[in-house]
């Protein structure tokens, strides 16, 4: 009798291991799929979902669906599931896996199952529709930035009201709720611990998870770190960023002769537009003429959107300022015709807006931002519409306790691009200063989206995930924007 029971137990255990290795029917709400990347590459995977409370702070909160794609491990030693946390907030992890980072997802399967997660309210997960308000900013309106802020606040309040009427609980869309989803996902996978892999807002989410349940986190790999009180970046660091860009230009005499003092030129162009906006005529989508009044805020918004990476867009930004100062508007016209600014009404995605407003900013940091923005090239527009929507929704802000880092010993790899124009290098080290087991690797000349900047980045990640000491703390790549500037000469 006992012998039969023992044999049955052994057979069950072996069968479980075989099934676990083949990842067949292992987890609830999953089905096998053939995952196809945008370049046509395919791999076997599993798509699934979990149901989570929309607002854990509210009794009888409705449940919402959070979707993921699981790429099964290929290595012999299966470690903690690796959950990818996309940036934004609002980015799709599943969408990211289809693009340039597809090889990373495939390579990391050597260590464990790799999970492309669509965070609550994003991608394939359950979400509210995009909200279009009743407010707009006309293309020919001479509107100062403070009035732009006022319209955005009114439009955002209208959207919050609309989402609430449609049954959403906006107070549930915070980084804390998002982090607890990760713990629910860990339990869904029956894993004692998970490894977190994130970028930008994804790093912010990972840091929050460490504060909440460090004991269930194995390792953390983050790039372009955004600390707990860094949703709004300090304007003084924008100036330091452009100094680094200038240093790269200074190394090329032929470029220095043409572009000279880039900060001085940008300041002159901004002042020119502040004194006298420029009337342009663009081509609408149907080819019809569309008048446009180019103002200082347009150039600041444009710069805020393109400086994250030292790519062709940064080169285009510098060339455009040079052209405007020289009285040529052809390049800025072509950029504007891509539709960054339009006559459409102001709109928002609930998750993106709510997460940033909830993470907020401390009063001390907000005061720094206000003091620094007057002398900054971009003012306080880098993270627009924050801090402009700060504390818009009553009860949504997570408070200073959330923004206060908590010490932890979890093993972390931080990858930092020296030419990151969004999460500046000055802030990244501070973002993880409260953690005692951090290895920071600087990727010289890389920007915000640095994972694919060099094969050495993946090698470093794999070395870290194997538990080995990371020996190379500096990776160097070419400053891509320099080549584009040379091509424009």
N, C-alpha and C positions, 0 to 999 in steps of 0.2 A: 504494500500500500504506500509506504513512505517512499519506496524506490520509484513508483509510478509518478508520485507528486513531484519528486526531485527532477525526474526526466522532463515532466511537463513544464516545470519552472525554467529549466535550462533551455528547452526548445523555445519558450516564449521570449526569454531574454535574447537568444540568438536571433530570433525572427525580428525582434524590435530593433536590434543593431543593424541587421540587413536592411530593414525598411528605412531606418534613420539614414543610413549611408546612401540609399537610393532616393530618399526624400519622397517616398510614395505615400500619399494620404496621411501624412504625419500630423498636420495641424487642421483645426476646424476652419471652415469657410474658405478653403483653398481649392483651386483647380489647376491642372497642368495647362500650360500655354507654350506656344512658340514665340518667344520675345524677339521682335524685329527692331533693330536700331535704324536710325534714319539713313545710314549709308548702306543698308541692305543686309548687314551681318545679322545672324540669327543664333539663338541659343535656347535650350530648354529652360523653362522657369515655371514658377507658380505664382498666380495672382490670388490675393486673398484680402480679407478685411477683418477689422474688429469693430465692435460697437462700444462706444464710450459715452459717459455722461457729458452733455454739452456744458453744463455748469455744475461742478462738484460741490460748489458752495450753496447750492439751492436744492431743497428737498423736492423730490418728484421731477427733477430736470428730465427733459426728453433725452433720448440717446441719439447720437449721430454716428455715421459710418466713417471710418478712417481706412483708406485703402493702401495696399502695398504690393510690390512685386518682390518675390524671393528668388534669388539666384543661388542654387544649392552649392554647397562646398565641394571642391574637387580634391582637396588635400587629404592625406591620410589622418592627420590629427585635426579634429574639428574643434575649433575654439568657440568663444562666445560669439553669437550673431553680431554682425557689423551693421549698424543702422545708419544709413546716410541721411543727413539733415541738411536740406537745401537752404539757400539764403533767401533774401527778400526783405522782410517776410512775405511769403506768398508764392515762392518758387515750388515747382513740382519735382520731387525726387524721381518719380517714374519718368517724367519728361527729361530730366538731366541724364538718366541712364541711356536714353536714346541718342544723345548727342555726342560731343567730343569726349566726354568722360566714360563712354561705354567701355574702352579698354581697361580703365581703372576698376570698374565694377567686376569685370571678368578676371583680372589679375588677382584681386583681393580674395577671390573664392578659394585660393590656396590656403587661406587661414581659417575660413568659416563661411557659413551662409552670409550672403550680402543682401541687405534689405533696402530696396529703393522705396522710401516712404513718402507718400503724399500727406503732409501734415493736415491736421483738422482745417477744413474750410478751403483746401487747395486741390488743384488737379482733379484726379478721379474721385477724391473723397467728397462726401456730402458737403455742399456749400450753397450759400445764398447767391442769387443772381447779382450781377454787376448793377450798381445803382447809378442812375443818371438823375442828377438834381435838376432843379428849375433855374439854376444860375450858370452864367457863362461870363467869359471875359473876351470881349470883341477884339479882333486882330488890329483894329485901327484905334482902339481906346488908349489914351495916355493915362494909364492906371499906375499909381505909385504902389510900392510893394506892401505897404500897410493895408491898402484897400484890397489888394489881392488876398492877403491873409484873412481879412474880414469875410470876403465872399466864400473862401474855402471853409471857414468855420461854419457859416450859415448853411452851405451846401452839405457839409458833413453831418451836421445836426439833423438835417432833413433826411439824409440817407439812413441814419441810425433809427429815426422814427419809422421809416418805411420798412426796414428789416424787422423791427420789432412787431409791426403790424402783420408781417408775413410769418410770424411765429418763431423768429430767432431770438436767442438770448445773447445779446452782444457782450454781456459781462463774462461770458464763457470763453471768449477768444483772447486769452492772455498766455504769456509764455509759461506761467505756472501750470495752467490747465494742459497746455501743449506738452510740457515735460512729463506730467503724470500719464499722458497717453503713451509715452515711451515705456514707462514701467508696466502699463497694461499690456503693451506689445511684448515685453520681456516675458510676462507671465503666459501670454498666448503661445509663445514659443517654448514654454516650459524650461526656460534657461535661468540658472542662478544669477548670471550676470550678462550684460550686453556691452559691446564696444561701440562707442559713438564716433562717427566720422562726419564732420560738418564744416561749413564755410560761411563766413559773414554772419547773418542772423542765425544760421545753423550753429555757429560757435556760441552765440549768445544763449541759444536754447540748451546746448550741451553744458554750459557753465551753470545754468539754472538747475538742470538735472543733477549735477554734482552736488549742489547745495541741498537738494531735496532727498536724494537717495544714493549717496556715494557708495554705500555698501553693495549695491547691485550694478555697479559700473566697473568693468574690467579695465579697459584702456580707453583713451580719448585721442583722436587725431583731428586737429582743427587747423584751418588756414584763415588768414585775414580776420583775426579775432576782434570781436565786438564785446566789450565788457558789460557788466551789469548796469553801469551808469554811463554807457557810451552810445546809446541810441542816437544821440545828437553829438556830432563830432565838434571839437573845439576849432573855431576859425583860425586861431594862431597856427595850427598845424597845417592848414591849407597853404599858408605862406611858406612854411618850411618845405612842403612838398614841391612847390614851384622852384624853390632854390635848388633842390636836388635835380629837377628837370634842367634847370639852367646849367648846373655843373656838367651834365652830360653833353649839352650843346657846346659848352666851352672847350671840350676836348676835340672839337672838329672846327678848325679855323674857317673853312668854307661856309659852315652853317652859322658860326658866330658873326661873320661878316654880313650875312643876310638877315638873321633874326635878332642879333644884338641882345638887348636887355628885354627879355620876354615879359617880365613883371611890369616894367615901366611902360611897355607898349600897351599891355592889357589895361593898366590904370588909365592911360591916356584915352584909349578907345571908350572905356566905360564912362569917363568924364564927358567925352564928346557926345555920347548918346544921352547922358543925363541932361546936358545943356540943350541939345537939339536932336531929338529922335529923327531917324531917317525914314522917309517914305519910300517904300519899295512896292513893286508889282510882281506878284508871284503867279505861277500857273496852278490853277486848281486841278483836281484829279481829272476833270473832263476837258482840261485845256483852256478853260475860260480864265480871264484875268482876275486876280484876287489881290486887292490892296492890303498892305501890311505896314504897320508902324513899328520899326525896329527900335527897341528901347534897351536901356542898361540891363534891366531885369532879364530880358531875353538872352543876352550874352552870358549872364551869370547862371541862368538855368541851363543853358546849353553846356557850359563848362562843367557844371555839377554832374551832368549825365555822362560825359565822355572821358573824364580824367581817371576813372577807376583803373584802367589798364593803359600802359604806355604803348599804345597801338597806333594804327593809322588814324584813329579818331582824334587822339591827342595831337598828332601832326597836323591834321586838318584844322583843329582849333587854333593852333599857333599860326598857321598860314592864313586863316580867315581874319584874325586880328591884324596881321600885317597888311592884308588887302584893304580892309576897311580904313585903316589909318592912311593908306595911300590913295583912297578915294575910289576903290574898286569894290563893287558889291556882288559880283558874279558868283563867288564861292559861297557867300552867306545866303544868297538867293537859292542856290541849289540845295543847301542844307535845309533851309526852311521849307522847301517844297516837298521834303520827305514827310512832313506832317506832324512834326513835334509839337507845334502850336497850331491850333485851329479854332474855329468858331463854335465847336461842339460844347455842350453844357458840361459843367464839372461833374465828374463821376468818381466812384470809389469801389474797391473790392473790400468786403467786410473784414476778412481775415487780415489783410495787409494793414489796413488802417487801424483796426482795433489792437493788434499786437503791439504796434509802435506806441500808440497812445497809452496802452496799459503799462509798458515798460517805462515810459515817461522819462523824467529827468529830475534830479534833485534841485532844490532852490539854489544851492551854492554853485552848481555847474551851470544852471541857467543864467545866473548873474555873470559868470565868466563869459558865456556866449554873447550876452548882450554888450559887455564891455569890449570884446574883441571884434565883433562883427563890423564895426564902423571902419576899421583899418584893414579888413580882410578883402581880398579880391572877390570872393563869392558871398560876402556877408554871412548870413546864417541859412543859405539856401541849399547847402549840400545835401541835407536830409529832408528837404521840403516834402510833405507838409508838417514835419516836426522841426522845431518845437512849437510851430504855429497852431497845432491842434491840441497842445498840451492841456490835459484835464478837461477836455471837451465833454466827456461822458461821465456823469456822476457815478461814482462807485467802480469805475473801470481801472483807474490808476492803481498799481500794485503797491505803491508806497515805498518809502526810503528803506525799509527793512529788506525788501526784495533787492534794492539796488546796492545794498551793503554786502560786499563779498564775504564769503565764509571760508575759513581755512579748510584745506583738504589735502589728502596724500595720494590721490589717484594719479596713475602714470599718464602723462600727457605729452604729445608731440605737437608743437606749434610751428607752423610754416608761415613765414612772413616775407612778403615782397617789399623790397626797398623802394619801389616806385608805385606802391599801392596808393591810389588817389581817393580812396573811399574810407577804408579803415587804416588810418595812417600808422606808420611804424612807431611813432612816438606813443601812441595809445595802446598798441598791442601788448607790449611787455607789461604795462600797468594792468591790462585786462586780466592777466594770469598771475599777478604778483602775490596773490594770497594762496597760491598752490605751491606745495613744497617739492613736487616731483615733475618739473617741466623741463623738457628739452626743446629749446628754440633753435630752429634752423632758418637762416636768412637766405632768401633767394634773390641775389643781387640783380637789379634791373627788371625783376618781375613785378607784376601789378597785383590787382585784387584777385583775379581768376587765375591762380598760379599752378593749379594741379597738373596742367598739361604743358607747362612752360619748359620742362626738361625731363628726360627719362630718369634723372637722378632723384626727382621728387618721389616717383613711385618706388624706386629702390630704397630710399630712406624710409618711406612708410612701411614697406615690407620688413625691413630690418627691425624697425621699432615693434611691429606686430609680432615678430618672432621672439621678442623679449631680449634682443641683443642691444648692446650699447651703441648708440648712434655716434659714430666717430667724426663724420663730416658735418660741420655746423654751418658751412657756407657753400651755396651752390650758385654759380654764376651763369647768366644767360645774356644774350645780346639785348640792348635796348632797342626794341623793335621800331619805335617811333623815329629813331635816328635814320634808319634806312628809308623810311617814307619821306622824311624831310629832304634827304639827299636826292630822291627821285623827283622832287618838285622843283629843284634848282634849274 
